[in-house]
Amino acid sequence: MIALINRIFIMVLLLSISGFVFSFIYLLLEKWLYKLTSAKFMVMINTIALLSFVIPFYHIHSLYDKSSSYYADYSVVVFEKGSESDRIITNIHYLFENFIQYIDVFWLIGMMIFLLINSVNYIRLIQSIKQKSFSIESDVWINHFETLKCEFQLKEVYLVANTTTGTPCTIGFFKKYIIIPTTMINLFDEEEIHFILKHEFHHIISDDFLRKFIIMILNSINWFNPLFYILRDNLAKWIEAYCDEAVTEHFKKQQKQKYCRLMLKVLDMGISTHHIYYYIVGFRGNEMKNHKRRIERIMNSNKKRKKNTGKILVSSAMMIAMFTSNAMAKEADSVVNKIFSENADVVSEANVISYEEYERKSNKDAIELKSVDFNSENYKQFYAEENADTAYTIIYADGSVSNDFGVNVEPRHTHTTVEVVISEHKKLSDGSCKTTYYEGLKCTVCGTVWKGDVINVVTQQKCTH
């Protein structure tokens, strides 16, 4: 389970790198992209940018070159005095020695806390709406609501008033509720009522509430990435811009002006909705400075855009950005695994000899105890936890070997120990292997084993064990 969490965490980090690069490019080009296309298309691009944080396109290459299985199944070696990146990674390991091994658990706890807080907030919002909502009796509201309901051919949509919301909004998965603040029911004329309801119906047919809810869940995976929050809020603004664009598409200048005045009117009348903002889709939005941008887009929406050509150019630019971001995530694969993988092993090159040199000094895995200076003062009781790529062996003074690490230890006696060498063999991610020899002691009575300092490290370019 721990290994699985570690692999998932590493994938999340690599995806976060990919998403960060893609989103950064997108945000830099955002104004230019909108000049070539529509707000609806910008909603789609912004959504893709957010999905780039969770869809592992780069992983296709990792499956092709089998690096993903190598990193999962074999040890990753970092040489203390190797390349510049290895030296930096070594410093990171030593600096955060007691923290780095738990960072994946810390990420998992953060994700669970994020989900819990947002689930509680959403449940409270739903309960508040259920407890403090009632049917609207105004014939004007009902008539326009029923007319638009037929026009959009929707069934499970309901119109209610609420005493706690500060802006007209929509909520719900299967049953959709258009919610109007009670303080606003009698303050709009018929045309303004039509504008508000049509805006909310466009939210419904676009499944904007479901889109925002899914993004909120994905946010829990990337709770540590600040760019995800920026992009998430940016999506909410484009969603409102698209609904404005859809409602005012065939409006004359006078109608557009009235629609913009209505936005300011609702803004002036409403109360802050920051704490529930991302759980609803509403007419008002949340940031005052965003209204100026919305008004400018509405009033300038008549300017001609080459829609098909614009979509092709925007799609091409985003494809290049996606390729670039995934290429960078792939390049970061090795570094991220060396830092965060539970299989990462920092090795001092002073203790490493080539396999050819080792062959000249000994017969393969055998090592003579008479040549070993047993001077360790830090023997610790040792249990051999073997897996698919790690195996342990005990080497005795006469050259014999054993795999008996005292599973059935009887501690209630005086130990009689002999000096042994403990051999730890690990397969590495590149197909090579590393054998580490430790000073050891073994009780001849109960089989208890203690492990001391490193004696030697042998690497072999191609594992033949």
C-alpha positions in Angstrom: 0.0 0.0 0.0 2.8 2.4 0.9 4.6 1.6 -2.4 1.3 2.3 -4.3 0.8 5.7 -2.6 4.4 6.6 -3.4 3.9 5.7 -7.1 0.7 7.6 -7.3 2.3 10.7 -5.6 5.1 10.7 -8.1 2.7 10.5 -11.0 0.7 13.4 -9.5 3.9 15.5 -9.2 4.8 14.8 -12.8 1.3 15.6 -14.0 1.4 18.8 -11.9 4.6 19.8 -13.7 3.0 19.0 -17.1 -0.2 20.9 -16.1 1.8 23.9 -14.7 3.8 24.3 -18.0 0.7 23.9 -20.2 -1.4 26.3 -18.0 1.4 28.9 -17.9 1.6 29.0 -21.7 -2.2 29.2 -21.9 -2.4 32.1 -19.5 0.3 34.0 -21.4 -1.6 33.6 -24.7 -5.1 33.9 -23.2 -5.9 37.4 -24.5 -4.6 36.6 -28.0 -6.5 33.3 -28.1 -9.8 35.1 -27.3 -9.3 37.5 -30.2 -9.3 34.5 -32.5 -12.2 32.6 -31.0 -15.2 32.7 -28.7 -15.8 32.6 -24.9 -17.3 29.1 -25.3 -14.1 27.9 -26.9 -12.1 29.5 -24.2 -14.1 27.5 -21.6 -13.1 24.3 -23.4 -9.4 25.3 -23.6 -9.4 26.3 -19.9 -11.0 23.0 -19.0 -8.4 21.1 -21.0 -5.7 23.1 -19.2 -7.1 21.9 -15.9 -7.4 18.3 -17.1 -3.8 18.4 -18.1 -3.0 18.3 -14.3 -4.6 14.8 -14.1 -4.5 13.1 -17.6 -1.1 11.4 -17.9 -0.3 11.9 -21.6 3.4 11.9 -20.9 2.9 8.4 -19.4 2.4 7.0 -22.9 6.1 7.5 -23.6 7.0 6.1 -20.2 5.1 2.9 -21.1 6.8 2.7 -24.5 10.4 3.0 -23.1 9.4 0.9 -20.0 10.8 3.5 -17.7 7.6 3.6 -15.6 8.0 -0.1 -14.7 11.8 0.3 -14.1 11.2 3.1 -11.6 8.4 1.1 -9.9 10.2 -2.3 -9.7 13.9 -1.4 -9.3 16.0 0.9 -7.1 17.0 4.4 -8.3 20.6 5.2 -7.5 21.8 8.7 -6.8 25.6 9.2 -6.6 26.8 11.7 -4.1 29.6 13.0 -6.4 27.9 12.2 -9.7 26.4 14.7 -12.1 25.4 18.2 -11.0 21.7 17.1 -10.7 22.8 14.1 -8.6 24.7 16.4 -6.2 21.7 18.7 -5.8 19.4 15.7 -5.2 21.9 14.3 -2.7 21.8 17.6 -0.8 18.0 17.6 -0.9 18.0 14.1 0.6 20.4 15.0 3.4 18.6 18.3 4.1 15.1 16.8 4.3 16.2 13.4 5.4 13.4 13.0 8.0 10.7 14.6 5.9 11.1 13.5 2.4 10.1 9.8 3.1 6.8 11.0 4.5 5.9 13.6 1.8 3.6 11.3 -0.1 1.7 10.6 3.1 1.5 14.3 3.8 0.1 14.8 0.2 -2.5 12.1 0.8 -3.6 13.6 4.2 -3.8 17.1 2.5 -6.0 15.7 -0.2 -8.4 14.0 2.3 -8.6 17.2 4.3 -9.4 19.2 1.2 -12.1 16.8 0.2 -13.6 16.8 3.7 -13.7 20.6 4.0 -15.3 21.1 0.6 -17.7 18.2 1.1 -18.9 19.7 4.4 -19.2 23.2 2.8 -21.3 21.7 -0.1 -23.6 19.8 2.2 -24.1 22.9 4.4 -25.0 24.9 1.3 -27.5 22.3 0.1 -29.1 22.1 3.5 -29.3 25.8 3.7 -31.0 26.0 0.3 -33.5 23.3 1.2 -34.4 24.8 4.6 -34.6 28.4 3.4 -36.1 28.2 -0.1 -39.7 28.4 -1.2 -41.6 28.6 -4.5 -41.9 31.9 -6.2 -45.5 33.1 -6.7 -44.9 36.0 -9.0 -46.6 35.4 -12.3 -44.0 37.4 -14.2 -41.1 35.1 -13.0 -43.2 32.0 -13.5 -44.3 32.9 -17.0 -40.8 33.7 -18.2 -39.4 30.6 -16.5 -42.0 28.3 -18.2 -41.4 29.9 -21.6 -37.6 29.4 -21.4 -38.1 25.9 -20.0 -40.0 24.9 -23.1 -37.6 26.8 -25.4 -34.6 24.8 -24.0 -36.7 21.6 -23.7 -35.7 20.9 -20.1 -37.8 19.1 -17.6 -36.1 18.6 -14.2 -35.6 22.4 -13.6 -37.3 24.3 -10.7 -37.5 27.9 -9.8 -37.2 28.9 -6.1 -36.5 31.9 -3.9 -34.0 31.8 -1.1 -33.3 34.1 1.8 -29.5 33.4 2.1 -28.1 33.6 -1.5 -26.8 37.0 -2.7 -27.1 36.5 -6.4 -29.4 34.6 -8.9 -27.7 31.2 -9.3 -28.1 27.6 -10.3 -27.3 24.4 -8.5 -27.9 20.7 -8.8 -26.9 17.6 -10.7 -30.0 15.8 -11.7 -32.6 18.2 -10.5 -31.6 21.7 -11.4 -32.7 24.6 -9.2 -32.6 28.2 -10.3 -32.4 30.2 -7.1 -33.4 33.9 -6.8 -32.7 35.9 -3.7 -35.9 37.0 -2.0 -34.7 40.6 -1.9 -34.5 40.7 -5.7 -37.9 39.2 -6.7 -39.8 42.5 -7.0 -36.9 44.7 -8.2 -36.6 43.8 -11.9 -38.8 44.5 -14.9 -39.9 41.8 -17.3 -37.0 42.2 -19.7 -34.4 42.0 -16.8 -36.2 38.9 -15.4 -35.9 37.3 -18.9 -32.2 38.2 -19.1 -31.5 36.6 -15.7 -33.4 33.4 -16.3 -31.9 33.0 -19.8 -28.4 33.4 -18.3 -29.2 30.6 -15.8 -30.7 28.3 -18.4 -27.5 28.5 -20.4 -25.6 27.4 -17.3 -27.9 24.4 -17.1 -27.6 23.3 -20.8 -23.8 23.7 -20.6 -23.6 21.5 -17.4 -21.5 24.2 -15.8 -22.4 23.1 -12.3 -21.2 19.6 -13.0 -18.0 20.9 -14.7 -17.2 23.1 -11.7 -17.9 20.2 -9.3 -15.6 17.9 -11.1 -12.8 20.5 -11.2 -13.3 21.0 -7.4 -12.7 17.2 -6.9 -9.6 17.3 -9.2 -8.4 20.3 -7.2 -8.1 18.0 -4.2 -5.4 16.0 -6.0 -3.5 19.2 -6.8 -4.2 21.1 -3.6 -0.5 22.0 -3.3 -0.3 23.7 -6.8 -1.2 27.4 -6.7 -1.6 27.6 -10.5 -4.5 25.1 -10.3 -6.4 27.5 -8.1 -5.7 30.4 -10.5 -6.9 28.4 -13.5 -9.9 27.1 -11.6 -11.1 30.6 -10.8 -10.2 31.7 -14.4 -12.6 28.9 -15.7 -15.4 30.3 -13.6 -14.9 33.7 -15.2 -15.0 32.3 -18.7 -18.1 30.3 -17.9 -19.9 33.6 -17.0 -18.4 35.2 -20.1 -19.8 32.4 -22.3 -23.3 32.7 -20.8 -23.2 36.5 -21.3 -22.1 35.9 -24.9 -24.9 33.3 -25.5 -27.6 35.5 -24.0 -26.6 38.7 -25.8 -25.6 37.1 -29.1 -28.5 38.6 -31.1 -29.0 41.7 -28.9 -29.0 45.2 -30.3 -26.7 47.8 -28.7 -29.5 49.2 -26.5 -30.3 45.7 -25.1 -26.7 45.0 -24.5 -26.4 48.3 -22.5 -29.4 47.3 -20.4 -27.9 43.8 -19.8 -24.7 45.4 -18.6 -26.6 47.8 -16.3 -28.4 44.8 -14.9 -25.1 43.2 -14.1 -24.1 46.2 -12.2 -27.5 46.4 -10.5 -27.2 42.8 -9.3 -23.6 43.5 -8.2 -24.7 46.5 -6.2 -27.7 44.7 -4.6 -26.0 41.4 -3.8 -24.0 40.3 -0.8 -20.7 38.6 -0.8 -20.8 35.0 -2.0 -17.1 34.2 -1.7 -17.6 31.2 0.7 -20.0 29.4 -1.6 -18.8 30.8 -4.9 -17.4 27.7 -6.4 -20.3 25.5 -5.4 -22.8 27.5 -7.6 -23.0 29.0 -11.1 -24.6 32.4 -10.9 -25.4 35.6 -12.7 -23.2 37.8 -10.6 -19.8 36.1 -10.4 -17.6 37.0 -7.5 -15.0 39.6 -8.4 -16.0 43.2 -9.0 -13.0 43.8 -11.3 -14.2 41.0 -13.5 -17.5 42.9 -14.3 -15.6 45.5 -16.3 -14.1 42.8 -18.4 -17.4 41.1 -18.9 -19.1 44.4 -20.0 -16.3 45.1 -22.5 -16.7 41.7 -24.0 -20.5 42.1 -24.3 -20.2 45.5 -26.0 -17.5 44.4 -28.4 -19.0 41.0 -29.3 -20.1 42.3 -32.7 -16.5 42.4 -33.9 -16.0 39.8 -36.6 -14.0 36.7 -35.8 -12.8 34.1 -38.2 -14.2 31.4 -36.1 -13.1 28.3 -38.0 -9.6 29.7 -38.7 -9.4 31.0 -35.1 -10.3 27.6 -33.7 -7.6 25.9 -35.9 -5.0 28.4 -34.8 -5.9 28.1 -31.1 -6.1 24.3 -31.2 -2.7 24.2 -32.9 -1.2 26.5 -30.3 -2.6 24.4 -27.5 -1.4 21.2 -29.1 2.1 22.6 -29.2 1.8 23.7 -25.5 0.5 20.2 -24.6 3.4 18.5 -26.4 5.9 20.9 -24.7 4.4 20.4 -21.2 4.4 16.6 -21.5 8.0 16.5 -22.9 9.1 18.6 -19.8 7.2 16.2 -17.5 9.0 13.2 -19.2 12.4 15.0 -18.8 11.6 15.5 -15.1 10.7 11.8 -14.6 14.2 10.8 -13.5 14.8 13.7 -11.2 11.4 13.4 -9.5 11.9 9.6 -8.9 15.4 10.2 -7.6 14.1 12.7 -5.0 10.8 11.2 -4.0 10.8 7.5 -4.9 10.9 5.1 -1.9 13.4 3.1 -4.0 15.8 6.0 -4.3 19.2 5.2 -2.8 22.0 7.7 -2.3 25.4 6.1 -2.8 28.9 7.4 -2.0 31.1 6.8 -5.0 34.0 6.3 -2.6 32.4 2.9 -1.7 31.7 1.9 -5.2 34.0 -0.2 -7.4 33.5 -1.6 -10.9 32.4 -5.1 -11.4 35.7 -5.9 -13.3 37.7 -4.7 -10.3 35.6 -6.7 -8.0 36.1 -9.9 -10.1 39.8 -9.5 -9.8 39.6 -9.2 -6.0 37.1 -12.0 -5.2 34.9 -14.7 -6.6 31.6 -13.1 -7.5 29.5 -12.6 -4.4 32.0 -14.3 -2.0 33.9 -12.0 0.4 36.6 -13.1 2.9 35.9 -12.2 6.5 39.6 -12.2 7.4 40.0 -9.1 5.2 37.1 -7.3 7.0 37.8 -5.0 9.9 34.8 -5.3 12.2 34.8 -2.0 13.9 31.2 -0.9 13.9 29.7 0.4 17.1 26.2 0.8 15.7 24.9 -2.7 15.2 21.1 -2.9 14.9 18.9 -5.9 14.9 18.1 -6.7 11.3 15.1 -8.4 9.6 15.5 -9.3 5.9 12.5 -7.8 4.1 13.0 -9.2 0.6 10.9 -8.2 -2.4 11.1 -8.7 -6.2 14.3 -6.7 -6.6 16.0 -7.0 -3.3 17.6 -10.1 -1.8 19.7 -10.7 1.3 22.4 -13.3 2.1 24.6 -14.1 5.1 28.2 -14.9 4.3 30.2 -16.9 7.0 33.9 -16.9 7.6 34.4 -20.3 5.8 32.7 -18.9 2.6 29.4 -20.6 3.1 26.2 -18.7 2.7 22.8 -18.8 4.2 19.4 -17.1 3.9 18.5 -17.8 7.6 17.8 -14.4 9.2 16.4 -15.8 12.5 12.7 -15.6 11.8 11.8 -17.5 15.0 14.0 -15.5 17.4 14.1 -16.5 21.1 15.4 -13.4 22.9 15.4 -14.8 26.4 19.0 -16.2 26.5 22.6 -15.0 26.3 23.5 -14.5 22.7 26.6 -16.2 21.3 27.6 -14.3 18.2 29.9 -14.9 15.3 31.0 -12.3 12.8 29.3 -12.5 9.4 28.8 -10.4 6.3 25.3 -9.4 5.2 24.9 -9.1 1.4 22.1 -6.9 0.0 21.5 -7.3 -3.7 19.3 -4.8 -5.5 18.2 -4.7 -9.1 18.4 -1.1 -10.5 16.1 0.8 -12.9 18.5 0.6 -15.8 18.9 -3.2 -15.7 22.1 -3.1 -13.7 22.5 -4.2 -10.1 24.1 -3.1 -6.8 25.4 -5.4 -4.1 26.1 -3.8 -0.7 28.1 -5.6 2.0 27.5 -4.8 5.7 29.3 -5.9 8.8 27.1 -8.3 10.7 26.7 -10.5 13.8 24.6 -13.6 14.1 23.6 -15.5 17.2 24.5 -19.2 16.8 21.8 -20.2 19.2 18.6 -18.3 18.1 19.7 -16.9 14.7 19.2 -13.2 15.6 21.1 -11.0 13.1 22.5 -7.5 13.7 23.6 -5.2 10.8 26.5 -2.7 11.1 28.4 -0.4 8.8 28.9 -0.7 5.0 32.0 -2.7 4.0 31.8 -2.4 0.3 29.5 -1.6 -2.6 29.7 -3.4 -6.0 27.8 -2.3 -9.1 27.4 -4.4 -12.2 26.3 -2.8 -15.5 24.1 -5.8 -16.4 22.6 -7.9 -13.6 23.5 -11.6 -14.1 22.1 -12.8 -10.7 
